[in-house]
Amino acid sequence: MTTPLPPREVLLDLYARLVRTRCFEDTVYNLFLTETMPGTVHLSTGQEAVTAGVCAQLRRDDYVVPSFRGHGEYLAKGGDPRTAMAEIFAKATGCAGGTSGSMHLSDPPAGIVPGVAIVGAGIPIAAGLALAASLRRSGQVAVAFFGDGATNCGYFHEGLNLAAIWRLPVVFVCANNLYGVSTPFHETTLAENVAERAAAYGLPGQRLDGNDVLAVYQAAGQAIAAARRGDGPALLECMTYRFHGHSRFEPGRYRPPGELDEWRARDPLPRFKARLLEADPSLAASLSEIENAVQAQIAEAVEFARRSPEPVPAAPLQMVYHGETPVRPPAGRSRRRRVA
Amino acid sequence: MTSVQHETGTADEPRGLTYAEAIREALAQEMRRDPSVFVLGEDIGLFGGPFGVTQGLVDEFGPERVRDTPVAEAGFFGLAVGAALAGMRPIVEVQYADFLPSAMDMIVNSAAKLRMMSGGVWGVPMVIRAPGGASSRGPTHGQSLESWFMNVPGLKVICPATPFDAKGLMIQAIRDDDPVICFEHRLLYGGHSPGGSMRSAWGEMRSLETPVPQSAYTLPFGQAAVIRPGSQVTVAATLMMVHKSLRAADLLAAQGIDVEVIDLRTLVPLDRRTLIDSIARTRHLVVAVEGARTAGVAAEIAALAAEEAFEYLEAPVARVTSLDCPVPLASPCEEFVLPQEADVRLAILRTLGLADPDESPKGGRERDRALARMKSFD
C-alpha cells in the first residue's frame, strides 16, 4: 500500500486511541483474572482499529452509540477512562453510578450515549440522534457501532431503511469479527458480506480491512463527511477479529485451530506501529511517550475506581424517574443533563 | 379533585371538543410552543392518522415535524428514543396499541432504562400514543395492554377518559422528562376517521361532553378524579369503563344505591390517596377496567386495597374485567368477553350483598360460569 500517510499529529492521535483501548482492556482482563469483579465484560482486543479509525474522524459533539462490546467505542470517542473503570467496578463514581456496568458506558460531554446492550438496538437509536441533528441543523453526525451478529435482526434493516429515506447524518459501522458469540458468520448469513446489504436500502456499503487503522480512518472520513454534508448514511463493514472469547474468560474453543494465530499476526497495533516507524523512525520517542502516558492514565483510572465508594443501596431508586435528587457527586467535571 | 394549571389567567371560554380534537389541540399547542416537539408514526400526515387525531397538523407544521414512517415500529420507536436522548420531544404514535409489542424491546429495554443506565443523567422525554380497547376489530386490533407497561419501572402510564383530561394530560406528558405511554380508547375519539365512520361511544354518553379550555393547561399525573361522589361503594375505573360505570351508577341511583366513581386517569403514578380515602368512606371497592383479568390493572388495584385499605373493607374487592380470552370480532362474543355496564352493576350489587340472581342481568350467570371455568386451571 502506498497511500500517503496523514499528517503526523493525526498519526499520533490514532496511535493514542489504539493504545488507550488496548491498555484499558488488558488491564480489565487482568482485573477479572485476579480480583473479584462484578458483572461481566466483553473485550474488543484485536478490534481497536475500527473504533480508533472511525472516532478520529468525529467531532466531540458528534454522537456515538456503543455496542455491548463498547470499551473501544467509548475510549476512542474520548470517554473518560476513570468513570468507565469505576462503572466496571460498580462504584458510585461510575458513569451509571455503578448501576449498569461495562455494557452501558456513557459520557454526555463526549457525545457517548449509554450502550443498551440489546443487540442491534443502537442502530435505530443512532438514526434518532441523527434525526435530532437534522431537525436542528446542528451539523452533528451519529455513529452506530455493532457487530456482525446485529445484521440479521430487524433493527438493522428498519434502522438502515429509516435513515436512508430521510437521508440522516448517520454512519453505520459493523465490526465483523466473524462470530456472533460462538456461531460463525457464514452459518447465520447466506449473503457473502454485510456491506452489500446497504444496496437494498439505496445506501453505499463498503467492506474494508478493519485491522488497518488507516484504511478505516480514510473510509470513515469519507462516510462521515458525506453524512455531514447531507448526502445521507453509509454502511462500513470492517473485517476484524476478537482475540479473546465472547465474554469474561470464555476461551473461544469454537474457533478452528490456527485461526486466532493468523489474526494475531495482523494485530492492528504492532502493524500500525511498524508502518509508522518505517515511514519515520524519529516517531519512536513520541510513540513511547504515548504508551507511557496511557499506561499512567489507565493505572490512575484503576486507582480512582478502587478508591471510590460503592453506591448506597437505594441509589438506583433515584435514577428511575426525573426530578429525584442524585446521590452521586459529579465525577470531576460538570455534567449536563442532556447534550444540547 | 380536578386541579387545572392554566398557562394564562386570561378569559378562556371552554368549548365542546371531541376527545380526538382535544388531543390534536394539545399536540398543536405544544408544537407551537416548543420546536423540539414533533410527531412520528404511520399515516399521520396527510391521512391524519387512523382515527383522525393528527388531521391538519402537517399543514401547519410540515412533513419534517409530522413525519410519516414506514411500517417499522421497532425502528421508528428507536429513532424516537435517539431523538429524545438528544433533547427532542418526540410523540410517537402506533395505529393500534396492539402494535406496541413490535416496539416492546425499545420501550422496555431502552426508553425505560436509559435514565438509570446513564446514572440519572440522560432522560428519554418521549410520548407514546396508543389507541387501545375493543371496537369491533377482532383479536389483534382491540386489546388493552396497560398492565404490561405498569410492570416496567421507568415508564409512566396514563389513560385519559374525557376530552378535558386528554388535553391536560397530553400536554403534561409532552412536558414530562420521562417516557410516557398514553392509552387512548378508540371508542372515545368521536367524530369520523379517515376510514369512515366508526362505532363510537361519542354521543351515546352524556358524560363525554366535558368542555375544554382553549389555552394550554396541564393536569398533574397521579391525581385521580372523583367524577361521581357517592357513599356506599367505590368504583375505580379507566377509559371506557369510566363511562360504563357512570351509567351503572346512574341506574343504581334509581334503586337508592349511592355509588362513587373514580377515574384513575393515570396508572403510573397511581393516586393511592384518593382511592384509599374513598374506600375508607364507602368500605366497598369494585375495580372496572377493560383489559384481561389475570395479572391485569384490576389485580394491582385490588392488591393495593388489600395491603393499604384492608381494615376499611366490608366485602372482598370485586374485579370487573375482560375474560381471559383474545378479543373476538362477532358482536355477541365481543360483548360477552368485554366487561359491560351490566357487569359493573352486578358487581356493585354483589359487593353490597344485594344481588338477587333472578334480577341479575341477562348473560351474567353465564359469564360467572365462564369466569369460574377460567379460574379452575391450576
Interface residues (C-beta under 8 A of the other chain):
Chain A: Y63 V65 G94 C95 A96 G97 T99 S100 H104 S106 P108 V113 P114 V116 I118 A121 I123 P124 I125 A126 A127 G128 L129 A130 L131 A132 A133 L135 A142 G154 Y155 H157 E158 G159 N161 L162 I165 W166 P316 Q318 M319 V320 Y321 H322 G323 E324 P326 R328 R335 R337 R338 V339 A340
Chain B: F38 E64 R65 R67 T69 P70 A72 A74 G75 F76 F77 G78 L79 A80 V81 G82 A83 A84 L85 A86 G87 M88 P90 D105 M106 N109 S110 K113 L114 R115 M116 M117 S118 G119 G120 V121 W122 G123 P153 G154 K156 D176 D177 D178
